[in-house]
């Protein structure tokens, strides 16, 4: 039972971590991307549609990243160039993505949809390590996207804190006027952050269809984008802590299935609510702490 719980925890944490790392970059640039939920859903649908049509998982991942980038570019145009309220723009993007993916899904598979199963990402066991009792299958017998999501933490940290680009990105989130005065190009930095975040979030969405469900259901992101926002807050805008927070939320998601298996007589809806209750707790307890970039969420128009 413990081994199954750990496997599920790491698997559930992977898409959350990909989305949260992308959101971390965006927030460091000064933008809060509420539209991350819609971007993830769009990536999930694009991956499913491409793999269903072609059978190619690689093409599915590419389509997920491309579709997510298009949606993120729309978010960038609204929030960076037009200085639209970031919360309003992100919410509109979420509603748009929900409607568009639902429309295309029904167009392709009928009004009620039809049962379909697509190719899944295969597990890639790491020799010797995957045979370690209990933790081996959880950490070293996963698909490539799981490995990629956790290995990405170190490059993200390095880029943010050991490169000029990362320094410029953080400057754009702290003092955009000063960053622009130094010629760093706040607009372009924020565009880059949103596009990179789109790729990571889109791949996280692809994981839902290719590495988890092997199908698509309308609205299947199920609030994971909003959970990713909470993960960034809980991780205090630090990549390693964000990874730890993603595992915590992954454990909350895995726990709901474990508790349902015990047949306690408690309505299963209460177990399904666990990750979202944790999200509310995190936002309530930590949401007011002054750890975020100074200009986060504030529109910026170049003089």
C-alpha positions in Angstrom: 0.0 0.0 0.0 2.8 2.4 0.9 4.6 1.7 -2.3 1.5 2.3 -4.4 0.9 5.6 -2.5 4.5 6.8 -3.2 4.2 5.9 -6.9 1.0 7.8 -7.2 2.4 10.8 -5.2 5.4 11.2 -7.6 3.2 10.7 -10.6 0.6 13.3 -9.4 3.3 15.8 -8.5 5.0 15.8 -12.0 2.4 17.9 -13.9 2.0 20.2 -11.0 5.7 20.7 -10.8 6.1 21.5 -14.5 3.3 24.1 -14.3 4.6 25.5 -11.1 8.2 25.9 -12.4 6.8 27.7 -15.5 4.6 29.9 -13.2 7.7 30.6 -11.1 9.5 32.1 -14.1 6.5 34.2 -15.0 6.0 35.6 -11.5 9.7 36.4 -11.1 9.1 38.6 -14.2 6.3 40.4 -12.4 3.3 38.7 -14.0 0.8 36.5 -12.3 -0.6 34.1 -14.8 -4.1 33.0 -13.7 -4.5 31.6 -17.2 -2.2 28.7 -16.3 -5.3 26.5 -15.8 -6.5 27.1 -19.4 -3.0 26.6 -20.8 -2.7 23.2 -19.1 -6.1 22.1 -20.4 -5.2 23.2 -23.9 -1.9 21.2 -23.8 -3.8 18.2 -22.6 -6.3 18.3 -25.5 -3.7 19.1 -28.1 -1.6 16.1 -27.0 -4.5 13.8 -27.0 -5.7 14.9 -30.5 -2.3 14.7 -32.0 -1.5 11.2 -30.6 -5.0 10.0 -31.5 -4.6 11.1 -35.1 -1.0 10.1 -35.7 0.0 7.6 -32.9 3.2 9.6 -32.3 3.8 10.6 -28.7 6.6 12.9 -29.7 4.3 14.8 -32.0 1.7 14.9 -29.3 4.2 16.6 -26.9 5.2 19.1 -29.6 1.5 20.0 -30.4 0.8 20.4 -26.7 3.8 22.8 -26.3 2.8 24.7 -29.4 -0.8 25.1 -28.5 0.1 26.2 -25.0 2.6 28.7 -26.4 -0.1 30.3 -28.6 -2.4 30.7 -25.6 0.5 32.1 -23.5 1.3 34.6 -26.3 -2.3 35.8 -26.1 -1.9 36.3 -22.4 1.4 38.1 -23.0 -0.2 40.4 -25.6 -3.0 41.3 -23.2 -1.0 41.7 -20.0 2.4 42.9 -21.2 1.6 45.1 -24.2 -1.9 46.2 -23.4 -1.5 46.3 -19.6 -4.8 44.5 -19.1 -5.6 43.5 -15.5 -3.7 40.2 -15.1 -6.3 38.5 -13.0 -9.1 39.4 -15.4 -7.1 38.4 -18.5 -6.1 35.1 -17.0 -9.6 34.3 -15.9 -10.9 35.1 -19.4 -8.2 32.8 -20.9 -9.3 29.9 -18.6 -12.9 30.3 -19.7 -11.8 30.6 -23.4 -9.7 27.4 -23.1 -12.5 25.5 -21.5 -14.9 26.4 -24.2 -12.5 25.9 -27.1 -11.3 22.5 -26.0 -14.8 21.4 -25.3 -16.0 22.5 -28.7 -13.2 20.8 -30.6 -13.5 17.6 -28.5 -17.2 17.3 -29.3 -16.6 18.2 -32.9 -14.1 15.4 -33.2 -15.7 12.7 -31.0 -19.4 13.6 -30.8 -21.7 15.5 -28.5 -21.2 13.1 -25.6 -17.8 12.0 -26.7 -16.9 8.4 -27.3 -14.7 6.0 -25.5 -11.1 6.4 -26.7 -7.7 5.4 -25.5 -4.4 6.7 -26.8 -0.8 5.5 -26.5 0.6 6.0 -23.1 4.1 7.1 -22.2 6.0 4.0 -21.2 7.7 3.6 -17.9 11.5 3.7 -18.1 13.0 1.8 -15.1 16.5 2.9 -14.1 18.6 -0.3 -13.7 19.3 -1.3 -10.1 17.8 1.8 -8.6 14.3 0.8 -9.6 14.7 -2.4 -7.5 15.3 -0.5 -4.2 12.4 -1.6 -1.8 9.5 0.8 -1.5 11.1 4.0 -2.9 12.7 2.4 -6.0 9.5 2.0 -8.0 8.3 5.5 -7.0 11.5 7.4 -7.9 13.1 5.3 -10.5 10.4 3.5 -12.4 8.4 6.3 -14.0 8.0 7.7 -17.5 10.4 10.3 -19.0 8.2 13.3 -18.2 8.3 12.5 -14.5 12.1 12.4 -14.6 12.2 15.5 -16.7 10.0 17.5 -14.3 12.2 16.9 -11.3 15.5 17.2 -13.1 14.3 20.6 -14.4 14.5 22.1 -10.9 18.3 22.5 -11.0 18.4 24.2 -14.5 15.6 26.6 -13.4 17.6 27.5 -10.3 20.8 28.0 -12.2 19.1 30.2 -14.8 17.4 32.3 -12.2 20.3 32.9 -9.9 23.5 32.3 -12.0 22.8 33.9 -15.3 22.4 37.5 -16.6 19.0 36.6 -18.1 17.8 35.4 -14.7 19.0 38.5 -13.0 17.2 40.6 -15.6 14.1 38.6 -15.2 14.1 39.1 -11.5 14.8 42.8 -11.9 11.7 43.1 -14.2 9.6 41.6 -11.4 11.1 43.8 -8.7 11.7 47.2 -10.3 10.5 47.2 -13.9 11.1 50.9 -14.4 14.7 50.6 -13.3 15.2 47.4 -15.4 13.9 49.3 -18.5 16.2 52.3 -17.7 19.1 49.9 -17.8 18.0 48.6 -21.2 17.0 45.1 -20.0 13.7 45.2 -22.0 11.0 44.4 -19.5 8.4 43.6 -22.2 10.6 41.1 -24.0 11.6 39.5 -20.7 8.0 39.0 -19.7 7.1 37.7 -23.1 10.0 35.1 -22.9 8.9 34.0 -19.4 5.3 33.5 -20.5 6.3 31.6 -23.6 8.6 29.3 -21.7 6.0 28.9 -19.0 3.5 28.0 -21.8 5.8 25.2 -23.0 6.3 23.7 -19.5 2.6 24.0 -18.6 1.5 22.6 -22.0 3.8 19.6 -21.4 2.4 19.2 -17.9 -1.1 19.1 -19.5 0.2 16.5 -22.0 1.2 14.4 -19.1 -2.4 14.2 -18.0 -3.4 12.6 -21.2 -0.3 10.7 -22.1 1.1 9.7 -18.7 -1.9 9.5 -16.5 -5.4 9.1 -18.0 -4.6 7.9 -21.6 -7.6 9.8 -22.7 -9.2 13.3 -22.6 -12.1 14.5 -20.6 -13.5 18.0 -20.8 -12.1 20.1 -18.0 -9.7 17.4 -17.0 -7.1 19.8 -15.6 -9.5 20.0 -12.7 -8.0 23.0 -11.0 -4.4 21.8 -11.2 -3.3 25.2 -12.7 -4.7 27.0 -9.6 -2.9 24.4 -7.4 0.3 25.3 -9.2 -0.2 28.9 -8.2 -0.4 27.8 -4.6 2.7 25.6 -5.0 4.7 28.7 -6.0 3.5 30.6 -2.9 4.2 27.6 -0.6 7.6 27.2 -2.2 8.3 30.9 -1.5 9.5 31.5 -5.1 12.4 29.1 -4.7 12.8 26.2 -7.2 13.8 23.5 -4.7 11.0 24.5 -2.3 8.5 24.6 -5.2 9.5 21.0 -6.0 8.9 20.0 -2.3 5.6 21.7 -2.3 4.6 19.9 -5.6 5.3 16.6 -3.9 3.2 17.6 -0.9 0.2 18.4 -3.2 0.9 15.2 -5.1 0.6 13.3 -1.9 -2.7 15.0 -1.1 -4.0 13.9 -4.5 -2.7 10.4 -4.0 -4.1 10.2 -0.5 -7.7 10.8 -1.8 -7.5 7.6 -3.8 -5.9 5.7 -0.9 -8.6 6.8 1.5 -11.4 5.9 -1.0 -10.0 2.3 -1.1 -10.5 1.8 2.6 -14.3 2.0 2.2 -14.8 4.1 5.3 -18.4 5.0 4.4 -17.4 8.7 4.2 -18.7 10.3 1.0 -15.9 10.1 -1.6 -16.4 13.8 -2.5 -14.8 14.8 0.8 -11.7 12.9 -0.2 -11.7 14.5 -3.7 -11.7 17.9 -2.0 -8.4 17.3 -0.1 -6.0 19.0 -2.6 -8.3 22.0 -2.9 -8.7 22.3 0.9 -4.9 22.3 1.1 -4.8 25.0 -1.6 -7.2 27.2 0.4 -5.1 26.6 3.6 -1.9 27.6 1.8 -3.4 30.7 0.4 -5.0 31.7 3.7 -1.8 31.1 5.8 0.9 32.2 3.3 -0.9 34.4 0.8 -0.3 37.6 2.8 3.4 37.1 3.4 5.6 39.6 1.7 7.9 37.2 -0.2 6.6 37.7 -3.7 8.4 39.9 -6.3 7.6 43.6 -5.5 5.9 44.3 -8.9 4.0 41.1 -9.1 0.6 41.6 -10.6 1.1 45.3 -11.3 0.6 46.4 -14.9 3.6 48.2 -16.4 3.5 50.6 -19.4 6.8 51.8 -20.7 7.0 55.7 -20.5 
